[in-house]
């Protein structure tokens, strides 16, 4: 006789959480006990992916529970590595302003307003949604009495990664030497 399926503790906790959130809507659709398919989806995912998927589930599926394929998509999307590498735009702008602009103590303590833009991006189901994505593009540091305020855009900083040192460039021959030099020999090249 085959053994009865027993879900993992983590899968049971996820099932209990979904049952608490959606009540009868969830149990009528999937039953009182965790199914093997749902448990496999949860068990195959990382803890972070499950946590993020539950958060997305709570935000995106407010009235009705997700289907198994929708929940699997949430898990897959949550397990993808973030495209962000290194400091965020907010960190880079903050570091740049603190290092390059004269600020009063009050300006440092004041709330700064970060400027952003929205763009079309895919939602959880993969469907393109208008203004679904966003990115930080600048910062406004308010004025304080006699100290001026600043509006600084990310592209104005000319920094790609604030903690990277620029790679030294080889010395270049000035154009004047190339034009007025000996045409038979290039400057910097041994004969």
N, C-alpha and C positions, 0 to 999 in steps of 0.2 A: 504494500500500500504506500502511495506517495505521501511524503510529509507535507503538511500544510505550510503554505508560504508565511514566513515571518519577516516583517519589515525591519529595517535597521532603526536604531533609536533616533537618528537624525531624521530619517524619512517619516517616522511617527510624529516627531515634533513639528515638521513642516505640515503634515496632514492635519494635525490638531490645530495649528495656527490658521490654516485655510478654512477649516470647519468653524472655528470661532469667528472669523471675519465674515464668512458668507452664509453660515447657518444652514437652513434647509435647502437653499439653492445649491449648495455644494454637495450635501449628502444625498439629495434626491438624484443629482446628476451622476455621482460617482460611488455612492454607498458610504456606509459608516466606517469601514476599514480601508486602510491604504491599499491600493492595488499594486500589483507587481510592476506594471509599466511606470506608474508615478514614482515608485520607490527606486527603480533603476535610474530614472532621470535625475532624481535627487542624489543618489549614491554616486553617480558618475561625475557629478559636478564638485568643484572646490567649495570650501566653506564660504569664501568671499563671493563666489558666483551665486550661491544659494541666498546669502544675505542680500545682495544687490537685486537679485530676481524678486525676492519677496518685497523689497522696497518698491521696485518698479510695479509689481503686481498691485500693491496697495494704492499707488498713484494712478495707474492706468486703468485698472479694472475695479472701479469704485462700487458698482452695483452688482455685476455678475462675475462669477469666478471665471478664470481663464480656462480654456480647453487644455488638454495635455499638450498638443502641438504648440499652442501659444506659450505655455509655461516653459516648454523646452527651448523655444526661441529666446525667452527672457534669460534662461540659464546660459545659453550660448552667447548671447550678446554681452552678458555680464562677465563671462569668462574670457572674452577677447582682451588682449593687452591694450592698454590705453595708448593712444597715439602721442600723448604728451611725454616728452623726454626732457628731463632737466627742469629748471625753475619755470613756474607758470608766468604768464604775462603780467599778472598782478605783482608777483615777486620781483620780476625784472624791472618793472616801472618803479616800484617802491625803492628798490636798491639804487636805481639810477638817480631818482629825485634826492634821496638822502645823501648820496655821494657828490652830486653836482650842483645842487641848488641851495642857496643860503635860506635856511628855515629857522623860525623862532621855535621855542619849546611849545608854545601854544599851537603853532601850525602842525607840529609833529603829532600832537595829541588830538587835534581836530579830526573829525571824520572826513576822509577823502572820498570823492565821488569818482568811481571808475566808469569810463565810457565804453560802450560796447555796440556791437551790431548783430542783428539777427540774420540768419540765412536759411534757405530751404535745406532740409536734411531728412533722411529716412527716419520713420518712427519705429517702434518695436517690431511691427509686422513687416517692415521693409518698404512700406509705401512712403513716397516722398510727401512731406508735409511742409506747407509754407511756414517760414519763420520758426522752424522747430529747433534749429541749432543756434548757438551764439558764441561770440568770442570777444574778449576784452581788447580794445584798441587804444585806450588812452586813460589819463587820470587828470582830475582837477583838484589842485591843492588850494583851499580857500585862503584869501588874504587875511592878515591879522593886524589891525591897527595901521601902523606905518609900513609893515612888511607886505610886499606884493604877493599876490597869488600866482599860481602857475596852471596852465593847461598844456599838458605834454602828451603827444601822441607817440605810440610805440615806434612808428617809422622815423620820428624825429630824433630818437635816441641813437640811432645808428648802431644799436647793439643787437647781436644775434643771441649770444649767450654771455651774460655779464661776467661769468666766472671763468670764461675761456680767455687765455692770453692770446693776443694776435700772433700768428705765425710770422716769424721774421722773413721778410722778402729779400731776395738777393739784390745787391746794389745794382742800380740801373745806370747806364751811361746817359748823361744828359744829351738831349736832342742837339744842342749847339755843337757838341763834340762830334756827333755823327755827321752833321752837315758840313762843318768846317774842317774836319779831320782829314787824314790821309785816306784817299779813296782806295788805295791798294791794300790797306790794312784796317781791319775793324778794331775799334778800341776794345781793350780787355781781352783780346785774343793774341796769344803768343805767335810770333812769326815762325 
